[in-house]
Amino acid sequence: MRFLLYNIRYGTGGNMNRFPLSGYIGRTRNHLEEITHFLRESAPDVIGLIEVDSGSYRSGNLNQAQQIAESLGHYHTYRGKYPDSNRLLRWLPVLNKQGNAFICQDSITREHFHYVTRGMKRLVMELELDRVVFLLVHLALSYRTRQEQLREIKNIVRGMDKPCIVAGDFNVFSGNGELELFMEAAGLLNAGPEDAKTFPSWKPKKGLDFVLHTPGVAMKRFHIPQVLYSDHLPILCDFEVS
């Protein structure tokens, strides 16, 4: 199977801008078409998308995950990143349209949405296929909050009865060393090399995005395409499930 992980920054583009927030408040324009073309050319079986706009002014009130899925002829599942209990973020314009998504070539066996107890971004999306389970995460900016989120995600992973892939934007600005205890406790391996860099896309200096997996998943290829459709670089993995 082929899996592609991509933080698309709400489809607002990837070039460095003078105004730092322009990548979050700008409009999609033609960027989503470029992203969709890239995804089609990459031919993944499963796509994990971080920072998806489900219908604010940025995307012309359209769900980007649905647009991409329909263009590819695939299935999709989307979820807002903020829990229902956070009424302020669920109500605020633009923020209430921010979430993550899976796009899948085959029909989805089961989907489930976990929300960890700490942080603003609490969503852990679970996608179950016949032989493998995917977890998609976008962790907090605070180190302490990230560690608390990782402890909860560890318990989710250990409760799986199928081989599992945990992927997403982990925001480990202090380095991937802060994932070591989590990976050991959850029984996870890193699909890529320790020095893999994905951020910022125009001059990668940090590895914020990871694809982790249980031993039942055998990684055959790990590749970071050098494309500038977001401020993150995507990760492309080919794997087999034993």
C-alpha positions as CSV (number, residue, x, y, z in Angstrom):
1,M,0.0,0.0,0.0
2,R,1.0,3.6,-0.4
3,F,0.3,6.3,2.2
4,L,0.8,10.0,1.9
5,L,0.8,12.4,4.8
6,Y,0.4,16.1,4.1
7,N,-0.2,19.3,6.2
8,I,-1.7,21.4,3.4
9,R,-2.1,24.6,5.5
10,Y,-5.7,25.0,4.4
11,G,-4.8,25.2,0.8
12,T,-3.4,28.7,1.0
13,G,0.0,28.0,-0.6
14,G,3.5,27.3,0.6
15,N,5.7,30.2,-0.4
16,M,7.3,32.3,2.3
17,N,5.4,35.5,2.8
18,R,6.3,38.8,4.4
19,F,3.1,38.7,6.4
20,P,3.3,35.5,8.7
21,L,-0.4,34.9,9.0
22,S,-1.1,35.2,5.2
23,G,-0.8,31.4,4.9
24,Y,-3.7,31.0,7.3
25,I,-6.0,33.8,6.4
26,G,-5.4,33.8,2.6
27,R,-7.7,32.3,0.1
28,T,-7.3,28.9,-1.6
29,R,-7.3,30.3,-5.1
30,N,-5.6,27.8,-7.4
31,H,-3.5,26.1,-4.6
32,L,-6.0,23.3,-4.0
33,E,-5.9,22.4,-7.7
34,E,-2.1,22.1,-7.5
35,I,-2.4,19.9,-4.4
36,T,-5.0,17.7,-6.0
37,H,-2.8,17.2,-9.1
38,F,0.1,16.3,-6.9
39,L,-1.9,13.8,-5.0
40,R,-3.3,12.2,-8.2
41,E,0.3,11.9,-9.6
42,S,1.5,10.3,-6.3
43,A,-1.2,7.7,-6.5
44,P,-1.6,6.9,-2.8
45,D,-4.1,4.4,-1.4
46,V,-4.6,6.4,1.7
47,I,-4.0,10.1,2.3
48,G,-3.8,11.8,5.7
49,L,-4.5,15.6,5.4
50,I,-3.7,18.0,8.2
51,E,-5.1,21.6,8.3
52,V,-8.1,21.2,6.0
53,D,-10.7,23.9,5.5
54,S,-14.3,22.5,5.6
55,G,-16.0,25.6,4.3
56,S,-14.8,29.0,5.3
57,Y,-14.3,32.0,3.1
58,R,-10.8,30.7,2.4
59,S,-12.1,27.8,0.4
60,G,-15.2,29.5,-1.1
61,N,-17.4,27.7,1.6
62,L,-16.5,24.3,0.2
63,N,-15.0,21.3,2.1
64,Q,-11.5,20.8,0.7
65,A,-11.4,17.1,1.7
66,Q,-14.6,16.5,-0.2
67,Q,-13.4,18.4,-3.2
68,I,-10.1,16.4,-3.4
69,A,-11.9,13.1,-2.9
70,E,-14.4,13.8,-5.6
71,S,-11.7,14.8,-8.0
72,L,-9.8,11.6,-7.3
73,G,-12.9,9.4,-7.2
74,H,-12.1,8.4,-3.6
75,Y,-13.8,8.2,-0.3
76,H,-13.2,10.7,2.5
77,T,-13.8,11.4,6.1
78,Y,-13.4,14.8,7.8
79,R,-13.5,16.0,11.4
80,G,-13.1,19.4,13.1
81,K,-10.0,19.5,15.2
82,Y,-11.7,21.1,18.2
83,P,-14.0,19.1,20.6
84,D,-17.7,19.9,21.0
85,S,-16.9,20.9,24.6
86,N,-14.9,23.9,23.4
87,R,-17.8,26.0,22.4
88,L,-15.8,29.2,21.7
89,L,-13.6,27.5,19.0
90,R,-16.6,25.7,17.6
91,W,-18.4,29.0,17.2
92,L,-15.6,31.3,15.9
93,P,-15.7,31.9,12.2
94,V,-12.8,30.3,10.2
95,L,-11.6,28.4,13.3
96,N,-14.8,26.3,13.3
97,K,-14.0,25.1,9.8
98,Q,-10.5,23.8,10.6
99,G,-9.9,20.1,10.8
100,N,-8.2,17.0,9.4
101,A,-9.2,14.4,6.9
102,F,-8.5,10.9,5.5
103,I,-9.0,10.3,1.8
104,C,-9.1,6.6,0.9
105,Q,-9.1,4.8,-2.5
106,D,-11.1,1.8,-1.0
107,S,-14.2,2.0,1.1
108,I,-13.7,2.7,4.8
109,T,-14.3,-0.3,7.2
110,R,-14.6,1.9,10.3
111,E,-13.9,5.4,11.4
112,H,-13.7,6.8,15.0
113,F,-12.8,10.2,16.4
114,H,-10.9,10.4,19.7
115,Y,-10.3,13.7,21.5
116,V,-7.5,13.8,24.0
117,T,-8.1,15.8,27.2
118,R,-5.5,18.5,26.9
119,G,-4.6,21.3,24.4
120,M,-6.6,23.2,21.8
121,K,-6.0,20.7,18.9
122,R,-7.3,17.5,20.5
123,L,-8.4,15.4,17.6
124,V,-7.0,11.9,16.9
125,M,-8.7,10.5,13.8
126,E,-8.9,6.7,13.5
127,L,-9.4,5.0,10.1
128,E,-9.7,1.2,10.0
129,L,-9.2,-0.8,6.8
130,D,-9.2,-4.5,6.4
131,R,-5.6,-5.1,7.6
132,V,-4.4,-1.9,9.1
133,V,-5.5,1.0,11.3
134,F,-4.4,4.6,10.8
135,L,-4.3,7.3,13.4
136,L,-3.9,10.9,12.3
137,V,-2.8,13.5,14.8
138,H,-1.9,17.2,15.0
139,L,-0.3,17.9,18.4
140,A,-0.1,21.0,20.5
141,L,2.6,23.7,20.3
142,S,3.4,23.4,24.0
143,Y,5.9,20.8,25.0
144,R,4.2,19.8,28.2
145,T,0.8,19.5,26.5
146,R,2.3,17.5,23.7
147,Q,3.7,15.0,26.2
148,E,0.3,14.6,27.9
149,Q,-1.3,14.1,24.5
150,L,1.2,11.5,23.6
151,R,0.5,9.6,26.8
152,E,-3.2,9.3,25.8
153,I,-2.3,8.4,22.2
154,K,-0.1,5.6,23.5
155,N,-3.1,4.0,25.2
156,I,-5.1,4.2,22.0
157,V,-2.3,2.5,20.0
158,R,-1.9,-0.2,22.6
159,G,-5.6,-1.0,22.4
160,M,-5.4,-1.8,18.7
161,D,-5.7,-5.4,17.6
162,K,-4.4,-4.7,14.0
163,P,-1.1,-3.3,12.7
164,C,-1.2,0.4,13.2
165,I,0.3,3.6,11.5
166,V,0.4,6.8,13.6
167,A,1.0,9.8,11.4
168,G,0.7,13.6,11.5
169,D,2.2,16.9,12.5
170,F,3.7,16.3,15.9
171,N,5.1,19.8,16.3
172,V,8.2,18.6,18.0
173,F,10.1,21.8,17.7
174,S,12.8,20.7,20.2
175,G,13.6,17.7,18.1
176,N,12.3,14.1,17.5
177,G,14.1,13.0,20.7
178,E,10.9,14.0,22.6
179,L,9.1,11.1,20.8
180,E,11.4,8.4,22.0
181,L,9.6,7.5,25.2
182,F,6.3,7.6,23.5
183,M,7.5,5.3,20.7
184,E,9.0,2.9,23.1
185,A,5.9,2.7,25.3
186,A,3.6,2.4,22.3
187,G,5.8,-0.1,20.5
188,L,6.2,2.2,17.4
189,L,9.0,2.5,14.9
190,N,9.9,5.5,12.8
191,A,9.3,4.9,9.1
192,G,11.9,7.5,8.1
193,P,15.5,8.5,9.0
194,E,16.1,10.5,12.2
195,D,17.3,13.5,10.2
196,A,14.2,13.8,7.9
197,K,13.2,17.5,7.6
198,T,9.7,18.7,6.6
199,F,9.4,22.3,7.7
200,P,9.5,24.9,6.4
201,S,9.0,23.6,2.9
202,W,11.1,26.3,1.1
203,K,14.1,25.6,3.4
204,P,13.5,22.6,5.6
205,K,15.2,22.8,9.0
206,K,12.9,20.8,11.3
207,G,11.3,17.4,11.3
208,L,7.7,18.1,12.5
209,D,5.9,15.5,10.5
210,F,6.2,11.7,11.1
211,V,4.9,8.4,10.0
212,L,5.3,5.9,12.9
213,H,4.2,2.2,12.8
214,T,3.9,-1.0,14.8
215,P,6.2,-3.9,13.9
216,G,3.4,-5.6,11.9
217,V,3.9,-2.9,9.2
218,A,7.0,-3.3,6.9
219,M,8.1,0.0,5.4
220,K,9.5,-0.5,1.9
221,R,10.0,3.2,0.8
222,F,10.1,6.5,2.5
223,H,10.2,9.7,0.4
224,I,9.8,13.4,1.1
225,P,8.6,15.1,-2.2
226,Q,10.1,18.6,-2.6
227,V,7.0,20.5,-3.4
228,L,5.9,24.0,-2.3
229,Y,2.2,23.7,-2.1
230,S,2.2,24.2,1.7
231,D,4.6,25.3,4.4
232,H,5.2,21.6,5.2
233,L,6.6,19.0,2.9
234,P,4.6,15.8,2.4
235,I,5.7,12.3,3.3
236,L,5.1,9.4,1.0
237,C,5.5,5.8,2.2
238,D,5.1,2.4,0.6
239,F,4.5,-0.5,3.0
240,E,3.3,-4.0,3.5
241,V,1.3,-5.5,6.3
242,S,2.4,-8.8,7.7
